[in-house]
């Protein structure tokens, strides 16, 4: 454990950020997976909309680089358009 007060605070804030980022990343993965599973069904449009929303949210929060978010959305839409 650190002795310096600012380092102790930094450890706590890093831990909070890590937990938040982990939750956001898991949500993005779940939504993307659900969207790819529903390709060809009636629920697909809503699942894709939610996945894109979560990806944009992660990018705006700084959890994911904007180009990485664009790449994920592009690959998801590519799969959806290929099936439809």
KEZA-682506 format. One record per residue (C-alpha): chain; x, z, y. Coordinates in Angstrom, 3 decimals, always signed. Layout:
BEGIN
{chaine: A | c1: X | c3: Z | c2: Y} $
...
***
This chain:
BEGIN
{chaine: A | c1: +0.000 | c3: +0.000 | c2: +0.000} $
{chaine: A | c1: +1.213 | c3: -0.792 | c2: +3.490} $
{chaine: A | c1: +2.295 | c3: +1.899 | c2: +5.930} $
{chaine: A | c1: +1.555 | c3: -0.042 | c2: +9.110} $
{chaine: A | c1: -1.927 | c3: +0.440 | c2: +10.526} $
{chaine: A | c1: -2.457 | c3: -3.226 | c2: +11.412} $
{chaine: A | c1: -1.392 | c3: -4.279 | c2: +7.926} $
{chaine: A | c1: -3.890 | c3: -1.863 | c2: +6.363} $
{chaine: A | c1: -6.625 | c3: -3.423 | c2: +8.488} $
{chaine: A | c1: -5.416 | c3: -6.927 | c2: +7.576} $
{chaine: A | c1: -5.643 | c3: -6.078 | c2: +3.862} $
{chaine: A | c1: -9.273 | c3: -4.974 | c2: +4.312} $
{chaine: A | c1: -10.267 | c3: -8.040 | c2: +6.340} $
{chaine: A | c1: -8.546 | c3: -10.369 | c2: +3.889} $
{chaine: A | c1: -10.459 | c3: -8.752 | c2: +1.034} $
{chaine: A | c1: -13.784 | c3: -9.221 | c2: +2.852} $
{chaine: A | c1: -12.968 | c3: -12.840 | c2: +3.613} $
{chaine: A | c1: -11.923 | c3: -13.446 | c2: +0.013} $
{chaine: A | c1: -15.241 | c3: -12.109 | c2: -1.302} $
{chaine: A | c1: -17.238 | c3: -14.178 | c2: +1.197} $
{chaine: A | c1: -15.274 | c3: -17.346 | c2: +0.445} $
{chaine: A | c1: -15.689 | c3: -16.788 | c2: -3.285} $
{chaine: A | c1: -19.457 | c3: -16.504 | c2: -2.875} $
{chaine: A | c1: -19.696 | c3: -19.636 | c2: -0.720} $
{chaine: A | c1: -17.491 | c3: -21.622 | c2: -3.101} $
{chaine: A | c1: -19.585 | c3: -20.544 | c2: -6.101} $
{chaine: A | c1: -22.757 | c3: -21.563 | c2: -4.264} $
{chaine: A | c1: -21.307 | c3: -25.018 | c2: -3.503} $
{chaine: A | c1: -20.313 | c3: -25.508 | c2: -7.139} $
{chaine: A | c1: -23.723 | c3: -24.369 | c2: -8.397} $
{chaine: A | c1: -25.686 | c3: -26.604 | c2: -6.022} $
{chaine: A | c1: -23.491 | c3: -29.620 | c2: -6.785} $
{chaine: A | c1: -23.819 | c3: -29.057 | c2: -10.522} $
{chaine: A | c1: -27.601 | c3: -28.686 | c2: -10.252} $
{chaine: A | c1: -27.812 | c3: -31.878 | c2: -8.183} $
{chaine: A | c1: -25.846 | c3: -33.877 | c2: -10.757} $
{chaine: A | c1: -27.945 | c3: -32.439 | c2: -13.610} $
{chaine: A | c1: -31.211 | c3: -33.486 | c2: -11.959} $
{chaine: A | c1: -30.201 | c3: -37.124 | c2: -11.452} $
{chaine: A | c1: -33.088 | c3: -39.302 | c2: -12.573} $
{chaine: A | c1: -35.761 | c3: -36.618 | c2: -12.198} $
{chaine: A | c1: -38.278 | c3: -35.860 | c2: -9.451} $
{chaine: A | c1: -36.374 | c3: -32.779 | c2: -8.265} $
{chaine: A | c1: -33.251 | c3: -34.777 | c2: -7.485} $
{chaine: A | c1: -33.869 | c3: -35.409 | c2: -3.773} $
{chaine: A | c1: -34.358 | c3: -31.715 | c2: -3.043} $
{chaine: A | c1: -31.337 | c3: -30.682 | c2: -5.154} $
{chaine: A | c1: -29.095 | c3: -33.222 | c2: -3.419} $
{chaine: A | c1: -30.350 | c3: -32.109 | c2: -0.004} $
{chaine: A | c1: -29.529 | c3: -28.473 | c2: -0.802} $
{chaine: A | c1: -26.099 | c3: -29.388 | c2: -2.195} $
{chaine: A | c1: -25.200 | c3: -31.370 | c2: +0.921} $
{chaine: A | c1: -26.467 | c3: -28.516 | c2: +3.089} $
{chaine: A | c1: -24.242 | c3: -25.995 | c2: +1.287} $
{chaine: A | c1: -21.211 | c3: -28.288 | c2: +1.463} $
{chaine: A | c1: -21.704 | c3: -28.773 | c2: +5.219} $
{chaine: A | c1: -22.165 | c3: -25.038 | c2: +5.648} $
{chaine: A | c1: -18.901 | c3: -24.314 | c2: +3.809} $
{chaine: A | c1: -17.051 | c3: -26.849 | c2: +5.945} $
{chaine: A | c1: -18.426 | c3: -25.442 | c2: +9.187} $
{chaine: A | c1: -17.426 | c3: -21.903 | c2: +8.181} $
{chaine: A | c1: -13.867 | c3: -23.060 | c2: +7.516} $
{chaine: A | c1: -14.068 | c3: -22.344 | c2: +3.804} $
{chaine: A | c1: -13.472 | c3: -25.981 | c2: +3.025} $
{chaine: A | c1: -11.655 | c3: -28.700 | c2: +4.959} $
{chaine: A | c1: -13.985 | c3: -31.211 | c2: +6.596} $
{chaine: A | c1: -12.418 | c3: -34.110 | c2: +4.673} $
{chaine: A | c1: -12.820 | c3: -32.243 | c2: +1.385} $
{chaine: A | c1: -16.487 | c3: -31.703 | c2: +2.243} $
{chaine: A | c1: -16.910 | c3: -35.384 | c2: +3.074} $
{chaine: A | c1: -15.257 | c3: -36.327 | c2: -0.227} $
{chaine: A | c1: -17.555 | c3: -34.031 | c2: -2.234} $
{chaine: A | c1: -20.652 | c3: -35.400 | c2: -0.505} $
{chaine: A | c1: -19.462 | c3: -38.966 | c2: -0.995} $
{chaine: A | c1: -18.842 | c3: -38.489 | c2: -4.720} $
{chaine: A | c1: -22.203 | c3: -36.787 | c2: -5.157} $
{chaine: A | c1: -24.065 | c3: -39.574 | c2: -3.366} $
{chaine: A | c1: -22.131 | c3: -42.164 | c2: -5.361} $
{chaine: A | c1: -23.392 | c3: -40.613 | c2: -8.612} $
{chaine: A | c1: -26.958 | c3: -40.406 | c2: -7.315} $
{chaine: A | c1: -26.995 | c3: -44.007 | c2: -6.083} $
{chaine: A | c1: -25.437 | c3: -45.328 | c2: -9.298} $
{chaine: A | c1: -28.197 | c3: -43.732 | c2: -11.363} $
{chaine: A | c1: -31.031 | c3: -44.759 | c2: -9.066} $
***
